[in-house]
Amino acid sequence: MPRQRLAADADVRAVLDSLRRIVQALRAGTRDAGRGALSTAQLFALEQIARHPGASINDLADLTFTHQSSVSVVVQRLVERRLVVRLASAVDRRRSQLEATPAGQRLLRTAPDIVQQRLIAGITALPPRDRTRIVGGLTDLARIVAPVQGSNAPPMLFEDSRRRPVATTPARRRHAY
């Protein structure tokens, strides 16, 4: 086999091995978060809301490095579960502020490690030149593997885009007669 082919094969293997390790860590975080019936995206958003009380949806999108439309879906699920509340801003009534409820705060005290935090910290710790190379390479790779369909922003990591039913307590269940 030509020497160039061997080098390309080694590069492909190294990239795939790295991606596998990252996905494995994210999946493990998903399993741990799933024990509390939250996705890792929901847990990550809840943690950021608790750290930054009064943040808006746009603030949260910046904090999670996610598009506003994607984070809005996750926040709505947290609101439905009564882990987050939306409050009108005292300064601008058109702006909603997000706060974790006492139930959300309690959940975070027993929550597993949030893998997205480690991922963000790892990317941030890289030298700017390396980050620029990764951005270019992953952007090109994503364009080949998963071409963008329309103008849809990608969902938060490991947040199912399908609507999940909200768990209800027996006192809140409605009976159909």
PyMOL CGO cylinders between C-alpha atoms (Angstrom):
from pymol import cmd
from pymol.cgo import CYLINDER

trace = [
    CYLINDER, 0.00, 0.00, 0.00, 1.42, 3.44, -0.85, 0.3, 1, 1, 1, 1, 1, 1,
    CYLINDER, 1.42, 3.44, -0.85, 2.86, 5.47, 2.02, 0.3, 1, 1, 1, 1, 1, 1,
    CYLINDER, 2.86, 5.47, 2.02, 0.34, 8.33, 1.46, 0.3, 1, 1, 1, 1, 1, 1,
    CYLINDER, 0.34, 8.33, 1.46, -2.56, 5.90, 1.75, 0.3, 1, 1, 1, 1, 1, 1,
    CYLINDER, -2.56, 5.90, 1.75, -1.20, 4.56, 5.05, 0.3, 1, 1, 1, 1, 1, 1,
    CYLINDER, -1.20, 4.56, 5.05, -0.87, 8.11, 6.43, 0.3, 1, 1, 1, 1, 1, 1,
    CYLINDER, -0.87, 8.11, 6.43, -4.42, 8.97, 5.34, 0.3, 1, 1, 1, 1, 1, 1,
    CYLINDER, -4.42, 8.97, 5.34, -5.73, 5.75, 6.93, 0.3, 1, 1, 1, 1, 1, 1,
    CYLINDER, -5.73, 5.75, 6.93, -3.97, 6.60, 10.20, 0.3, 1, 1, 1, 1, 1, 1,
    CYLINDER, -3.97, 6.60, 10.20, -5.47, 10.11, 10.13, 0.3, 1, 1, 1, 1, 1, 1,
    CYLINDER, -5.47, 10.11, 10.13, -8.96, 8.76, 9.48, 0.3, 1, 1, 1, 1, 1, 1,
    CYLINDER, -8.96, 8.76, 9.48, -8.61, 6.28, 12.32, 0.3, 1, 1, 1, 1, 1, 1,
    CYLINDER, -8.61, 6.28, 12.32, -7.29, 8.95, 14.71, 0.3, 1, 1, 1, 1, 1, 1,
    CYLINDER, -7.29, 8.95, 14.71, -10.17, 11.32, 13.88, 0.3, 1, 1, 1, 1, 1, 1,
    CYLINDER, -10.17, 11.32, 13.88, -12.78, 8.58, 14.21, 0.3, 1, 1, 1, 1, 1, 1,
    CYLINDER, -12.78, 8.58, 14.21, -11.25, 7.37, 17.50, 0.3, 1, 1, 1, 1, 1, 1,
    CYLINDER, -11.25, 7.37, 17.50, -11.39, 10.91, 18.88, 0.3, 1, 1, 1, 1, 1, 1,
    CYLINDER, -11.39, 10.91, 18.88, -14.99, 11.35, 17.75, 0.3, 1, 1, 1, 1, 1, 1,
    CYLINDER, -14.99, 11.35, 17.75, -15.90, 7.99, 19.29, 0.3, 1, 1, 1, 1, 1, 1,
    CYLINDER, -15.90, 7.99, 19.29, -14.41, 8.99, 22.65, 0.3, 1, 1, 1, 1, 1, 1,
    CYLINDER, -14.41, 8.99, 22.65, -16.30, 12.31, 22.62, 0.3, 1, 1, 1, 1, 1, 1,
    CYLINDER, -16.30, 12.31, 22.62, -19.59, 10.66, 21.63, 0.3, 1, 1, 1, 1, 1, 1,
    CYLINDER, -19.59, 10.66, 21.63, -19.06, 7.94, 24.25, 0.3, 1, 1, 1, 1, 1, 1,
    CYLINDER, -19.06, 7.94, 24.25, -18.61, 10.60, 26.95, 0.3, 1, 1, 1, 1, 1, 1,
    CYLINDER, -18.61, 10.60, 26.95, -21.72, 12.44, 25.75, 0.3, 1, 1, 1, 1, 1, 1,
    CYLINDER, -21.72, 12.44, 25.75, -23.76, 9.21, 25.69, 0.3, 1, 1, 1, 1, 1, 1,
    CYLINDER, -23.76, 9.21, 25.69, -22.61, 8.32, 29.20, 0.3, 1, 1, 1, 1, 1, 1,
    CYLINDER, -22.61, 8.32, 29.20, -23.76, 11.76, 30.31, 0.3, 1, 1, 1, 1, 1, 1,
    CYLINDER, -23.76, 11.76, 30.31, -27.08, 11.14, 28.59, 0.3, 1, 1, 1, 1, 1, 1,
    CYLINDER, -27.08, 11.14, 28.59, -27.56, 7.85, 30.44, 0.3, 1, 1, 1, 1, 1, 1,
    CYLINDER, -27.56, 7.85, 30.44, -26.74, 9.51, 33.76, 0.3, 1, 1, 1, 1, 1, 1,
    CYLINDER, -26.74, 9.51, 33.76, -29.05, 12.44, 33.04, 0.3, 1, 1, 1, 1, 1, 1,
    CYLINDER, -29.05, 12.44, 33.04, -31.75, 10.03, 31.88, 0.3, 1, 1, 1, 1, 1, 1,
    CYLINDER, -31.75, 10.03, 31.88, -31.99, 8.61, 35.37, 0.3, 1, 1, 1, 1, 1, 1,
    CYLINDER, -31.99, 8.61, 35.37, -33.52, 11.95, 36.32, 0.3, 1, 1, 1, 1, 1, 1,
    CYLINDER, -33.52, 11.95, 36.32, -35.63, 11.88, 33.12, 0.3, 1, 1, 1, 1, 1, 1,
    CYLINDER, -35.63, 11.88, 33.12, -33.91, 14.96, 31.68, 0.3, 1, 1, 1, 1, 1, 1,
    CYLINDER, -33.91, 14.96, 31.68, -31.89, 15.06, 28.50, 0.3, 1, 1, 1, 1, 1, 1,
    CYLINDER, -31.89, 15.06, 28.50, -28.32, 16.29, 28.81, 0.3, 1, 1, 1, 1, 1, 1,
    CYLINDER, -28.32, 16.29, 28.81, -29.39, 19.38, 26.86, 0.3, 1, 1, 1, 1, 1, 1,
    CYLINDER, -29.39, 19.38, 26.86, -32.09, 20.11, 29.43, 0.3, 1, 1, 1, 1, 1, 1,
    CYLINDER, -32.09, 20.11, 29.43, -29.69, 19.51, 32.30, 0.3, 1, 1, 1, 1, 1, 1,
    CYLINDER, -29.69, 19.51, 32.30, -27.09, 21.77, 30.69, 0.3, 1, 1, 1, 1, 1, 1,
    CYLINDER, -27.09, 21.77, 30.69, -29.64, 24.55, 30.11, 0.3, 1, 1, 1, 1, 1, 1,
    CYLINDER, -29.64, 24.55, 30.11, -31.01, 24.22, 33.64, 0.3, 1, 1, 1, 1, 1, 1,
    CYLINDER, -31.01, 24.22, 33.64, -27.51, 24.46, 35.07, 0.3, 1, 1, 1, 1, 1, 1,
    CYLINDER, -27.51, 24.46, 35.07, -26.78, 27.62, 33.06, 0.3, 1, 1, 1, 1, 1, 1,
    CYLINDER, -26.78, 27.62, 33.06, -30.10, 29.18, 34.12, 0.3, 1, 1, 1, 1, 1, 1,
    CYLINDER, -30.10, 29.18, 34.12, -29.31, 28.44, 37.78, 0.3, 1, 1, 1, 1, 1, 1,
    CYLINDER, -29.31, 28.44, 37.78, -25.83, 29.98, 37.40, 0.3, 1, 1, 1, 1, 1, 1,
    CYLINDER, -25.83, 29.98, 37.40, -27.22, 33.06, 35.63, 0.3, 1, 1, 1, 1, 1, 1,
    CYLINDER, -27.22, 33.06, 35.63, -30.61, 33.91, 37.18, 0.3, 1, 1, 1, 1, 1, 1,
    CYLINDER, -30.61, 33.91, 37.18, -32.50, 36.46, 35.13, 0.3, 1, 1, 1, 1, 1, 1,
    CYLINDER, -32.50, 36.46, 35.13, -30.90, 35.39, 31.84, 0.3, 1, 1, 1, 1, 1, 1,
    CYLINDER, -30.90, 35.39, 31.84, -33.04, 35.72, 28.71, 0.3, 1, 1, 1, 1, 1, 1,
    CYLINDER, -33.04, 35.72, 28.71, -33.43, 33.09, 26.01, 0.3, 1, 1, 1, 1, 1, 1,
    CYLINDER, -33.43, 33.09, 26.01, -30.85, 34.98, 23.92, 0.3, 1, 1, 1, 1, 1, 1,
    CYLINDER, -30.85, 34.98, 23.92, -28.46, 35.09, 26.91, 0.3, 1, 1, 1, 1, 1, 1,
    CYLINDER, -28.46, 35.09, 26.91, -28.93, 31.36, 27.39, 0.3, 1, 1, 1, 1, 1, 1,
    CYLINDER, -28.93, 31.36, 27.39, -28.27, 30.71, 23.70, 0.3, 1, 1, 1, 1, 1, 1,
    CYLINDER, -28.27, 30.71, 23.70, -24.95, 32.56, 24.08, 0.3, 1, 1, 1, 1, 1, 1,
    CYLINDER, -24.95, 32.56, 24.08, -24.09, 30.70, 27.30, 0.3, 1, 1, 1, 1, 1, 1,
    CYLINDER, -24.09, 30.70, 27.30, -24.75, 27.31, 25.69, 0.3, 1, 1, 1, 1, 1, 1,
    CYLINDER, -24.75, 27.31, 25.69, -23.24, 28.18, 22.29, 0.3, 1, 1, 1, 1, 1, 1,
    CYLINDER, -23.24, 28.18, 22.29, -26.56, 27.23, 20.69, 0.3, 1, 1, 1, 1, 1, 1,
    CYLINDER, -26.56, 27.23, 20.69, -29.04, 28.94, 18.37, 0.3, 1, 1, 1, 1, 1, 1,
    CYLINDER, -29.04, 28.94, 18.37, -31.89, 30.78, 20.09, 0.3, 1, 1, 1, 1, 1, 1,
    CYLINDER, -31.89, 30.78, 20.09, -34.57, 28.63, 18.44, 0.3, 1, 1, 1, 1, 1, 1,
    CYLINDER, -34.57, 28.63, 18.44, -32.94, 25.42, 19.70, 0.3, 1, 1, 1, 1, 1, 1,
    CYLINDER, -32.94, 25.42, 19.70, -32.50, 26.60, 23.27, 0.3, 1, 1, 1, 1, 1, 1,
    CYLINDER, -32.50, 26.60, 23.27, -36.08, 27.94, 23.31, 0.3, 1, 1, 1, 1, 1, 1,
    CYLINDER, -36.08, 27.94, 23.31, -37.44, 24.42, 22.75, 0.3, 1, 1, 1, 1, 1, 1,
    CYLINDER, -37.44, 24.42, 22.75, -35.35, 23.08, 25.63, 0.3, 1, 1, 1, 1, 1, 1,
    CYLINDER, -35.35, 23.08, 25.63, -36.44, 25.90, 27.95, 0.3, 1, 1, 1, 1, 1, 1,
    CYLINDER, -36.44, 25.90, 27.95, -40.09, 25.25, 27.12, 0.3, 1, 1, 1, 1, 1, 1,
    CYLINDER, -40.09, 25.25, 27.12, -39.66, 21.64, 28.23, 0.3, 1, 1, 1, 1, 1, 1,
    CYLINDER, -39.66, 21.64, 28.23, -38.06, 22.80, 31.48, 0.3, 1, 1, 1, 1, 1, 1,
    CYLINDER, -38.06, 22.80, 31.48, -40.93, 25.24, 32.07, 0.3, 1, 1, 1, 1, 1, 1,
    CYLINDER, -40.93, 25.24, 32.07, -43.48, 22.47, 31.44, 0.3, 1, 1, 1, 1, 1, 1,
    CYLINDER, -43.48, 22.47, 31.44, -41.70, 20.32, 34.03, 0.3, 1, 1, 1, 1, 1, 1,
    CYLINDER, -41.70, 20.32, 34.03, -41.79, 23.23, 36.48, 0.3, 1, 1, 1, 1, 1, 1,
    CYLINDER, -41.79, 23.23, 36.48, -37.99, 23.30, 36.80, 0.3, 1, 1, 1, 1, 1, 1,
    CYLINDER, -37.99, 23.30, 36.80, -37.74, 26.81, 35.31, 0.3, 1, 1, 1, 1, 1, 1,
    CYLINDER, -37.74, 26.81, 35.31, -40.03, 29.84, 35.37, 0.3, 1, 1, 1, 1, 1, 1,
    CYLINDER, -40.03, 29.84, 35.37, -40.25, 32.73, 32.94, 0.3, 1, 1, 1, 1, 1, 1,
    CYLINDER, -40.25, 32.73, 32.94, -40.62, 36.12, 34.58, 0.3, 1, 1, 1, 1, 1, 1,
    CYLINDER, -40.62, 36.12, 34.58, -41.28, 39.47, 32.97, 0.3, 1, 1, 1, 1, 1, 1,
    CYLINDER, -41.28, 39.47, 32.97, -38.32, 41.81, 33.26, 0.3, 1, 1, 1, 1, 1, 1,
    CYLINDER, -38.32, 41.81, 33.26, -38.87, 44.75, 35.62, 0.3, 1, 1, 1, 1, 1, 1,
    CYLINDER, -38.87, 44.75, 35.62, -36.95, 46.94, 33.15, 0.3, 1, 1, 1, 1, 1, 1,
    CYLINDER, -36.95, 46.94, 33.15, -38.51, 45.74, 29.87, 0.3, 1, 1, 1, 1, 1, 1,
    CYLINDER, -38.51, 45.74, 29.87, -41.82, 43.85, 30.10, 0.3, 1, 1, 1, 1, 1, 1,
    CYLINDER, -41.82, 43.85, 30.10, -41.27, 42.44, 26.57, 0.3, 1, 1, 1, 1, 1, 1,
    CYLINDER, -41.27, 42.44, 26.57, -38.21, 40.56, 27.81, 0.3, 1, 1, 1, 1, 1, 1,
    CYLINDER, -38.21, 40.56, 27.81, -38.58, 37.30, 29.73, 0.3, 1, 1, 1, 1, 1, 1,
    CYLINDER, -38.58, 37.30, 29.73, -36.10, 36.35, 32.38, 0.3, 1, 1, 1, 1, 1, 1,
    CYLINDER, -36.10, 36.35, 32.38, -35.44, 32.73, 33.31, 0.3, 1, 1, 1, 1, 1, 1,
    CYLINDER, -35.44, 32.73, 33.31, -34.97, 31.37, 36.80, 0.3, 1, 1, 1, 1, 1, 1,
    CYLINDER, -34.97, 31.37, 36.80, -34.60, 27.87, 38.18, 0.3, 1, 1, 1, 1, 1, 1,
    CYLINDER, -34.60, 27.87, 38.18, -37.40, 26.88, 40.53, 0.3, 1, 1, 1, 1, 1, 1,
    CYLINDER, -37.40, 26.88, 40.53, -36.68, 25.26, 43.90, 0.3, 1, 1, 1, 1, 1, 1,
    CYLINDER, -36.68, 25.26, 43.90, -37.40, 21.89, 42.23, 0.3, 1, 1, 1, 1, 1, 1,
    CYLINDER, -37.40, 21.89, 42.23, -34.85, 22.74, 39.51, 0.3, 1, 1, 1, 1, 1, 1,
    CYLINDER, -34.85, 22.74, 39.51, -32.28, 23.73, 42.13, 0.3, 1, 1, 1, 1, 1, 1,
    CYLINDER, -32.28, 23.73, 42.13, -32.85, 20.45, 44.03, 0.3, 1, 1, 1, 1, 1, 1,
    CYLINDER, -32.85, 20.45, 44.03, -32.46, 18.43, 40.84, 0.3, 1, 1, 1, 1, 1, 1,
    CYLINDER, -32.46, 18.43, 40.84, -29.13, 20.11, 40.07, 0.3, 1, 1, 1, 1, 1, 1,
    CYLINDER, -29.13, 20.11, 40.07, -27.73, 19.23, 43.51, 0.3, 1, 1, 1, 1, 1, 1,
    CYLINDER, -27.73, 19.23, 43.51, -27.99, 15.52, 42.65, 0.3, 1, 1, 1, 1, 1, 1,
    CYLINDER, -27.99, 15.52, 42.65, -27.34, 15.80, 38.90, 0.3, 1, 1, 1, 1, 1, 1,
    CYLINDER, -27.34, 15.80, 38.90, -24.43, 14.01, 37.23, 0.3, 1, 1, 1, 1, 1, 1,
    CYLINDER, -24.43, 14.01, 37.23, -21.44, 15.81, 35.76, 0.3, 1, 1, 1, 1, 1, 1,
    CYLINDER, -21.44, 15.81, 35.76, -22.45, 17.84, 32.71, 0.3, 1, 1, 1, 1, 1, 1,
    CYLINDER, -22.45, 17.84, 32.71, -20.29, 16.65, 29.82, 0.3, 1, 1, 1, 1, 1, 1,
    CYLINDER, -20.29, 16.65, 29.82, -21.03, 19.71, 27.67, 0.3, 1, 1, 1, 1, 1, 1,
    CYLINDER, -21.03, 19.71, 27.67, -19.19, 21.84, 30.26, 0.3, 1, 1, 1, 1, 1, 1,
    CYLINDER, -19.19, 21.84, 30.26, -16.05, 19.71, 29.84, 0.3, 1, 1, 1, 1, 1, 1,
    CYLINDER, -16.05, 19.71, 29.84, -16.39, 19.86, 26.06, 0.3, 1, 1, 1, 1, 1, 1,
    CYLINDER, -16.39, 19.86, 26.06, -16.68, 23.66, 26.07, 0.3, 1, 1, 1, 1, 1, 1,
    CYLINDER, -16.68, 23.66, 26.07, -13.78, 23.97, 28.53, 0.3, 1, 1, 1, 1, 1, 1,
    CYLINDER, -13.78, 23.97, 28.53, -11.64, 21.69, 26.37, 0.3, 1, 1, 1, 1, 1, 1,
    CYLINDER, -11.64, 21.69, 26.37, -12.33, 23.64, 23.19, 0.3, 1, 1, 1, 1, 1, 1,
    CYLINDER, -12.33, 23.64, 23.19, -11.74, 26.95, 24.97, 0.3, 1, 1, 1, 1, 1, 1,
    CYLINDER, -11.74, 26.95, 24.97, -8.41, 25.68, 26.35, 0.3, 1, 1, 1, 1, 1, 1,
    CYLINDER, -8.41, 25.68, 26.35, -7.04, 24.96, 22.89, 0.3, 1, 1, 1, 1, 1, 1,
    CYLINDER, -7.04, 24.96, 22.89, -4.74, 27.54, 21.33, 0.3, 1, 1, 1, 1, 1, 1,
    CYLINDER, -4.74, 27.54, 21.33, -6.58, 29.85, 18.88, 0.3, 1, 1, 1, 1, 1, 1,
    CYLINDER, -6.58, 29.85, 18.88, -4.74, 28.37, 15.90, 0.3, 1, 1, 1, 1, 1, 1,
    CYLINDER, -4.74, 28.37, 15.90, -5.91, 24.85, 16.81, 0.3, 1, 1, 1, 1, 1, 1,
    CYLINDER, -5.91, 24.85, 16.81, -9.49, 26.03, 17.35, 0.3, 1, 1, 1, 1, 1, 1,
    CYLINDER, -9.49, 26.03, 17.35, -9.46, 27.68, 13.91, 0.3, 1, 1, 1, 1, 1, 1,
    CYLINDER, -9.46, 27.68, 13.91, -8.25, 24.45, 12.31, 0.3, 1, 1, 1, 1, 1, 1,
    CYLINDER, -8.25, 24.45, 12.31, -10.91, 22.41, 14.09, 0.3, 1, 1, 1, 1, 1, 1,
    CYLINDER, -10.91, 22.41, 14.09, -13.64, 24.85, 13.05, 0.3, 1, 1, 1, 1, 1, 1,
    CYLINDER, -13.64, 24.85, 13.05, -12.60, 24.61, 9.41, 0.3, 1, 1, 1, 1, 1, 1,
    CYLINDER, -12.60, 24.61, 9.41, -12.19, 20.86, 9.40, 0.3, 1, 1, 1, 1, 1, 1,
    CYLINDER, -12.19, 20.86, 9.40, -15.36, 20.01, 11.30, 0.3, 1, 1, 1, 1, 1, 1,
    CYLINDER, -15.36, 20.01, 11.30, -17.41, 22.50, 9.30, 0.3, 1, 1, 1, 1, 1, 1,
    CYLINDER, -17.41, 22.50, 9.30, -16.24, 20.89, 6.06, 0.3, 1, 1, 1, 1, 1, 1,
    CYLINDER, -16.24, 20.89, 6.06, -16.80, 17.39, 7.46, 0.3, 1, 1, 1, 1, 1, 1,
    CYLINDER, -16.80, 17.39, 7.46, -20.32, 18.27, 8.68, 0.3, 1, 1, 1, 1, 1, 1,
    CYLINDER, -20.32, 18.27, 8.68, -21.16, 19.72, 5.27, 0.3, 1, 1, 1, 1, 1, 1,
    CYLINDER, -21.16, 19.72, 5.27, -20.20, 16.38, 3.66, 0.3, 1, 1, 1, 1, 1, 1,
    CYLINDER, -20.20, 16.38, 3.66, -21.75, 14.06, 6.26, 0.3, 1, 1, 1, 1, 1, 1,
    CYLINDER, -21.75, 14.06, 6.26, -24.88, 16.02, 7.20, 0.3, 1, 1, 1, 1, 1, 1,
    CYLINDER, -24.88, 16.02, 7.20, -25.72, 18.72, 4.68, 0.3, 1, 1, 1, 1, 1, 1,
    CYLINDER, -25.72, 18.72, 4.68, -27.88, 21.51, 6.08, 0.3, 1, 1, 1, 1, 1, 1,
    CYLINDER, -27.88, 21.51, 6.08, -31.53, 21.13, 5.16, 0.3, 1, 1, 1, 1, 1, 1,
    CYLINDER, -31.53, 21.13, 5.16, -33.07, 24.61, 4.90, 0.3, 1, 1, 1, 1, 1, 1,
    CYLINDER, -33.07, 24.61, 4.90, -32.18, 27.12, 7.56, 0.3, 1, 1, 1, 1, 1, 1,
    CYLINDER, -32.18, 27.12, 7.56, -32.81, 24.88, 10.57, 0.3, 1, 1, 1, 1, 1, 1,
    CYLINDER, -32.81, 24.88, 10.57, -30.37, 25.37, 13.40, 0.3, 1, 1, 1, 1, 1, 1,
    CYLINDER, -30.37, 25.37, 13.40, -29.06, 22.11, 14.86, 0.3, 1, 1, 1, 1, 1, 1,
    CYLINDER, -29.06, 22.11, 14.86, -30.64, 21.13, 18.18, 0.3, 1, 1, 1, 1, 1, 1,
    CYLINDER, -30.64, 21.13, 18.18, -28.66, 21.15, 21.40, 0.3, 1, 1, 1, 1, 1, 1,
    CYLINDER, -28.66, 21.15, 21.40, -26.44, 18.10, 21.86, 0.3, 1, 1, 1, 1, 1, 1,
    CYLINDER, -26.44, 18.10, 21.86, -28.52, 15.00, 22.62, 0.3, 1, 1, 1, 1, 1, 1,
    CYLINDER, -28.52, 15.00, 22.62, -31.83, 16.85, 22.67, 0.3, 1, 1, 1, 1, 1, 1,
    CYLINDER, -31.83, 16.85, 22.67, -34.42, 14.86, 20.78, 0.3, 1, 1, 1, 1, 1, 1,
    CYLINDER, -34.42, 14.86, 20.78, -36.20, 17.15, 18.36, 0.3, 1, 1, 1, 1, 1, 1,
    CYLINDER, -36.20, 17.15, 18.36, -39.41, 15.14, 18.67, 0.3, 1, 1, 1, 1, 1, 1,
    CYLINDER, -39.41, 15.14, 18.67, -41.88, 16.30, 21.29, 0.3, 1, 1, 1, 1, 1, 1,
    CYLINDER, -41.88, 16.30, 21.29, -41.74, 14.25, 24.49, 0.3, 1, 1, 1, 1, 1, 1,
    CYLINDER, -41.74, 14.25, 24.49, -44.74, 13.97, 26.75, 0.3, 1, 1, 1, 1, 1, 1,
    CYLINDER, -44.74, 13.97, 26.75, -44.42, 15.77, 30.05, 0.3, 1, 1, 1, 1, 1, 1,
    CYLINDER, -44.42, 15.77, 30.05, -44.47, 13.45, 33.04, 0.3, 1, 1, 1, 1, 1, 1,
    CYLINDER, -44.47, 13.45, 33.04, -47.43, 14.14, 35.26, 0.3, 1, 1, 1, 1, 1, 1,
    CYLINDER, -47.43, 14.14, 35.26, -48.02, 13.38, 38.89, 0.3, 1, 1, 1, 1, 1, 1,
    CYLINDER, -48.02, 13.38, 38.89, -51.18, 11.45, 39.86, 0.3, 1, 1, 1, 1, 1, 1,
    CYLINDER, -51.18, 11.45, 39.86, -52.74, 14.64, 41.26, 0.3, 1, 1, 1, 1, 1, 1,
    CYLINDER, -52.74, 14.64, 41.26, -52.36, 16.40, 37.91, 0.3, 1, 1, 1, 1, 1, 1,
    CYLINDER, -52.36, 16.40, 37.91, -53.61, 13.60, 35.65, 0.3, 1, 1, 1, 1, 1, 1,
    CYLINDER, -53.61, 13.60, 35.65, -56.86, 14.26, 33.87, 0.3, 1, 1, 1, 1, 1, 1,
    CYLINDER, -56.86, 14.26, 33.87, -59.25, 11.44, 33.36, 0.3, 1, 1, 1, 1, 1, 1,
    CYLINDER, -59.25, 11.44, 33.36, -61.16, 11.06, 30.11, 0.3, 1, 1, 1, 1, 1, 1,
    CYLINDER, -61.16, 11.06, 30.11, -64.71, 9.85, 30.69, 0.3, 1, 1, 1, 1, 1, 1,
]
cmd.load_cgo(trace, "trace")
